[in-house]
């Protein structure tokens, strides 16, 4: 059974930082990519950052230069370091894993709120 366990969300003041983690387990096929999407009420899910098996990354335009994605291949864990957070970054952040099957898995989501 595939599990994606997210952690690190919460409340932070504007200009602050948070680090999200997502640990994947139970995946029986190769992982093509791991990353993060985010969603606010009434809007579509937006790609934030993805890191692919070869190490290349894709970062959303709205978070470039502020967010960094990294991955521990041994632990099957992906991290999202978020700096210079603004209220516009407030959203539910979802961990994402795509495999070579191909298949896509999603975490349960973690709330990030940026507010003074």
C-alpha positions as CSV (number, residue, x, y, z in Angstrom):
1,X,0.0,0.0,0.0
2,X,1.4,3.3,-1.1
3,X,1.7,6.0,1.6
4,X,2.8,9.6,1.3
5,X,3.3,11.2,4.7
6,X,3.6,15.0,4.6
7,X,4.8,17.2,7.4
8,X,6.0,20.7,8.0
9,X,3.0,22.9,7.3
10,X,1.7,25.5,9.6
11,X,1.3,29.2,10.3
12,X,4.1,31.6,9.5
13,X,4.5,35.3,9.3
14,X,5.1,37.1,5.9
15,X,8.8,36.9,5.0
16,X,9.3,33.7,7.0
17,X,10.3,30.2,6.0
18,X,8.9,26.7,6.2
19,X,10.2,23.3,5.1
20,X,7.8,20.7,3.9
21,X,8.7,17.0,3.9
22,X,7.0,14.1,2.2
23,X,8.1,10.5,2.8
24,X,6.9,7.9,0.3
25,X,6.6,4.2,1.1
26,X,5.1,1.1,-0.5
27,X,6.0,2.1,-4.0
28,X,6.9,-1.0,-6.0
29,X,7.9,0.7,-9.2
30,X,10.6,3.3,-10.1
31,X,9.9,6.9,-9.2
32,X,9.9,9.3,-12.2
33,X,9.3,12.4,-10.2
34,X,8.4,13.7,-6.7
35,X,7.2,17.1,-5.9
36,X,4.5,19.5,-4.6
37,X,1.3,21.1,-5.9
38,X,-0.8,23.6,-4.0
39,X,-4.5,24.5,-4.1
40,X,-6.6,27.3,-2.8
41,X,-10.4,27.2,-2.5
42,X,-12.1,27.6,-5.9
43,X,-8.9,27.2,-7.9
44,X,-7.2,24.4,-9.7
45,X,-4.2,22.6,-8.3
46,X,-1.0,24.5,-9.2
47,X,2.4,22.9,-9.7
48,X,4.9,24.3,-7.3
49,X,8.0,22.2,-7.8
50,X,9.0,18.8,-9.1
51,X,12.3,16.9,-9.0
52,X,12.8,14.1,-11.4
53,X,14.8,10.9,-11.0
54,X,17.8,12.3,-12.8
55,X,17.9,15.3,-10.5
56,X,16.5,17.9,-12.8
57,X,13.8,20.2,-11.4
58,X,10.8,22.1,-12.6
59,X,9.8,25.1,-10.5
60,X,6.7,27.2,-10.8
61,X,7.1,30.8,-11.9
62,X,5.4,32.2,-8.9
63,X,7.9,30.6,-6.5
64,X,11.2,30.7,-8.4
65,X,14.0,32.2,-6.5
66,X,12.1,31.6,-3.2
67,X,11.4,27.9,-3.1
68,X,13.9,25.0,-3.4
69,X,13.1,21.3,-3.9
70,X,15.4,18.5,-3.0
71,X,15.2,14.8,-2.5
72,X,16.7,12.0,-0.5
73,X,16.6,9.0,-2.8
74,X,17.5,6.5,-0.1
75,X,14.6,7.6,2.1
76,X,12.3,8.3,-0.8
77,X,11.6,11.7,0.7
78,X,11.1,15.0,-1.0
79,X,11.6,18.4,0.7
80,X,10.4,21.8,-0.2
81,X,12.2,24.7,1.4
82,X,10.0,27.8,1.2
83,X,11.6,31.2,1.9
84,X,10.3,34.7,1.8
85,X,6.8,33.5,2.2
86,X,3.9,35.9,1.4
87,X,0.1,35.6,2.0
88,X,-0.3,34.6,-1.7
89,X,1.5,31.4,-0.8
90,X,-1.3,30.4,1.6
91,X,-2.7,27.1,0.3
92,X,-3.0,23.4,0.9
93,X,0.2,21.8,-0.3
94,X,0.0,18.3,-1.8
95,X,2.9,15.9,-2.2
96,X,3.0,14.2,-5.6
97,X,4.8,11.1,-6.8
98,X,4.8,9.7,-10.3
99,X,6.1,6.3,-11.1
100,X,7.3,4.4,-14.1
101,X,4.2,2.2,-14.2
102,X,3.0,5.0,-14.9
103,X,0.8,6.1,-12.0
104,X,0.4,9.2,-9.9
105,X,0.0,9.3,-6.1
106,X,-1.0,12.2,-3.9
107,X,-0.6,13.0,-0.2
108,X,-3.4,14.1,2.0
109,X,-2.3,17.7,1.9
110,X,-0.8,20.0,4.5
111,X,-2.0,23.5,5.2
112,X,0.4,26.4,4.9
113,X,-0.9,29.8,6.1
114,X,1.1,33.0,5.8
115,X,-0.4,35.7,7.9
116,X,0.7,38.4,10.3
